[in-house]
Amino acid sequence: MDIAISLIGGLGLFLFGMNYMGDGLQKAAGNKMKNLLAALTKNNFTGLLVGTLVTAVIQSSSATTVMTIGFVNAGLMNLNQAIGIIMGANIGTTTTALLVSLDITKLATLFVGIGVFVYLSSKKKKIKNIAEVIIGFGILFVGMDLMKSAMEPMKNSSLFIDAMTKFTNPLLGILVGFSMTAILQSSSATTGLLIALSASGGVTLGMAYPVIFGQNIGTCVTAMLSSIGANKTAKRAAVIHLLFNIIGTLIFIIFLSRPIQALVLEIVPSYVPKQIAVAHILFNIINVIILFPFSKYLVRASEIIVKGGNEDDKENVVKYIDQRLLATPPIALTQASKELLRLGRMVQNQFEISSDAFVNKNETSVYEVFEIEKRVNALTKLILEYLVKLDKESLTDDEKDKLVTMMNTLNDLERVGDHADNIAELALYKIENNVSFSESANQEFMEMYDLTNEVFELSLDALSTIDCDDCHMVLNRDKEIDNMFKLLRKNHIDRLNNRICEPNSGVIFLDTISNLERIGDHSSNIAITILEVINKKNKIIL
């Protein structure tokens, strides 16, 4: 029982330290990570390098692969670009094994102490991020030390020794490595356990090597689960990851196992933890060297396995956002802004159709507005949920300001859709009750509609450009809407008094122009929200 408690506790500290260190590195990298990922559009080799570097930073090949599937699903990259990152991720994950194989346990608590002191004493965010890296690094080794201590009594257990010797059977070793990694959702954790076992004298390189093969396949489970619900192209990216590791494992078992073990023993003659780390590195690097030239065939194989076109048959509610992108907040924020602008264009289309329904008594247009309203509400809900999740991630002050702006704008866009829906309902009432407007009333409505639509268009442009001039233009033109609303209301009351218009049309006309005026107000709200962020940023710069 004591061994189990220490082992579980040590593993928990190891995983926490690894994730905490990765988060700190990612925060310290900031927008540089976004710029780095932008380089992926160049070629496969660039993707390979970036995949290696990103995984070395976030300390998880599974996270990098899941992130990549998110990029593919959101249309940020194609399969040919993704395959380089997937292969690079396998190399990048070996840095964890190399780190934990180092015998610096005595310095671990010192790292934690220094990191905590720096974190508490500094007010600068960048320094705090670096301190998190140091703390995570220290905790990682404290966890390793606990695992090693827990494993120490096991080396004298005949039952344990008998069980471990069965690992020399490659298939059993692969199965164990696969199962452990699938359960822990981290090949680094499996490697850490192996190294802890080997440090206690319970595992040799020959026993550990098949487990290394298995853990590389096991790490694919996370990506495969992540691809559920994604489009077919993203599913193919997950399949490529699985094929890459399975084919690499078969190549090593059949042809390279003995030669590579001999090479490892030549490089590191005695210390088993370092032998495991070196074996892990060589396996992944050689696997990439062998299979990288055949990238296009892996893509083709994935297309055979996941049949069908690149797009799903039914239209997706969302186009740009993806839950897997939350791991990279700067990119997730950019994609969310694209989705928000897409929602704005959808609402604008809804508004335009509602005016056709109202002026021309077009019942088909009325029901088209109602259908668009359903899609607008569904997309609004999904964007809001995404932004709430994104708010829980590590964001810079600028990114938080953008997030708040997007949440406020989302509410305004949804309200504009509601007013367009109101106009369609008023149009339906006109049709069902055969209500008619005078020619002057119809002309006035169209004039106010054209101005309102123009202002809403300007607010969407401001949302796209984040430009002060565009925002001020919205505010100025919205004043024209307010003045026109007052004038049109007065004119229509005069027409009713002079019996130019039917009495039952009075309320409908006034309700309709009231909805137009409110759309102008929401357009103005969008511009004001953007200006607040711009002014806050300028004050910080000054």
C-alpha positions, 0 to 999 in steps of 0.5 A, a space after each residue: 500500500 505504501 508503495 502504491 501511495 508513493 507511486 501515485 503521488 509521485 506520478 501526480 507530481 510528475 504530471 503536474 510539474 510537466 504541465 505547469 512547466 509547459 504552461 509557463 513556457 507557452 505563456 512566456 512564448 506568447 504571440 511568438 507561438 502564433 507567429 511560429 505556427 504561421 510559418 507552417 504554410 511554407 513546407 513540410 520540413 518547416 512543419 517538422 521543425 515547428 512541430 518539434 519545437 512546439 512539442 518541446 515547449 508544451 511538453 506533450 506530443 498528444 497536445 501538439 497533435 490535438 492542436 494540429 487536428 484543430 487547425 485542420 478542422 478549422 481550415 487553418 492548414 491542409 493535411 500536407 502541412 499537418 503531417 510535418 507537425 505530427 512527425 515533429 511532435 514525436 521528436 519534440 516529446 523526447 526532450 521530456 525523457 532526456 530531462 527526466 533521465 538526468 540525475 539532478 534530483 538533489 537540485 529539484 527542491 532548490 528549483 522549486 524554492 527559487 521559482 516560488 521566491 521569484 514568482 512571489 517577489 516579482 510583479 512582472 508577468 513575464 518574470 512570473 511566467 519564467 518562475 512557473 517554468 522553474 517551479 514546474 521543472 523542480 516539481 517534475 523531478 520531485 515527482 520522479 524522486 518519489 517514484 524512484 523511491 517507491 520502486 526501490 523495494 520492488 527490485 528485490 521482489 521475485 514476483 515483480 522480477 518475473 513479471 518484468 522479464 516477460 517484457 522481453 516478449 516484444 508484443 507484451 511490451 508493446 501492449 503494456 506501453 500502449 495500455 499505460 499511455 492510453 490510460 495516462 494520456 501521456 507518453 512522457 508519463 509512461 517514459 517517466 515511470 520506465 525511467 523510475 523503474 530502471 533507476 531502481 534496478 528493476 528494468 533493463 534496456 531490453 525490457 524497456 524498448 518494446 514498451 517505448 514502441 507501445 507508448 508511441 502508439 498509445 499516444 495516438 489514442 488522444 488524437 483519435 478521440 479528439 478527431 471524433 466530431 471533426 470533419 473528414 480532413 481532421 479525421 485523416 490527420 489523426 489516422 496519419 498520426 496512428 499510421 506513422 507510429 504503427 509503421 515505425 514500430 513494425 520497422 523497428 521490431 522487424 529490422 532495427 531493434 537489435 542494431 539500435 539497442 547495440 548503438 544505444 549501449 555503445 553511446 551509454 554503456 551503463 546507466 539504464 535511465 539514460 539508455 532509455 532516453 537515448 533509445 526513445 530519441 533514436 526511435 523517433 528521429 530514425 522513424 521520421 527520417 525513414 517515413 518523412 520522404 513517404 509523407 504523401 503516401 501516408 496522406 493517400 492512405 488516410 484518404 483511403 481509410 477515411 473515405 469521402 470528400 474533404 467537406 462534410 455533407 451537411 453545413 457545419 454551424 461553426 466554420 472557424 472555431 474549434 475546441 482543440 485551438 483553445 490550447 493556443 489562445 492567440 490563434 483561438 482568439 483570432 479564429 473566434 473573431 473570424 467566426 464573430 464576423 461571419 455571424 455579423 454577415 449572417 445577421 446582415 443577410 437576415 436583415 436584408 431579407 426581412 426588409 424584402 419581406 416587409 416592403 414586398 409582402 414576400 411570405 417566402 422571405 419571412 420564413 427564410 428570416 425565421 430559419 436564419 434566426 435559428 442558425 444565428 441563435 445556434 451560432 451565437 450560443 456556440 461562440 459564447 461557450 467558446 469565448 467562456 472557455 477561452 476566458 479560462 485560458 492564459 491570456 495577456 491583458 490585450 487578449 482579455 480586452 479583445 475577448 471582452 469586446 467580442 462578448 459584448 459585440 456578440 450580444 449586439 449582433 444577436 440583438 440585431 438578428 432579433 430585430 430583423 426577426 421582429 420586422 419579419 413578424 410584422 411583415 407576416 402580420 401585414 400579409 395575413 391582415 392585408 395591411 397596406 402602406 401609402 407610397 410615401 410610408 414605403 419610401 420613408 421605410 426604405 430610406 431609413 432601412 438603407 441608412 440603417 443597413 449602411 451603418 450596420 455594414 460600417 460597424 462590421 467593417 470597424 469590427 474587421 479593421 479595429 479602426 478609429 475612423 470607422 468607429 466614429 463614422 458609425 457613431 455619426 451616421 447613427 445620429 442620422 438614424 435617430 433624427 430620421 426616426 423622430 422625423 418619420 414617426 412625426 410624418 406617419 402620425 400626420 398621415 394617420 391624422 390626415 387619413 392618408 394611411 389606414 389606422 391599423 397600419 400606424 402601429 406596424 409602421 412605428 414598430 418597424 422603424 423602432 426596430 430599425 432605430 434599435 439596430 442603429 443603436 446596437 451598431 453604435 454599441 459595437 463601435 463604442 466597445 471597439 473604441 474603448 479597447 483602442 483608447 485603453 491600448 493608446 493610454 498604456 502606450 502613452 
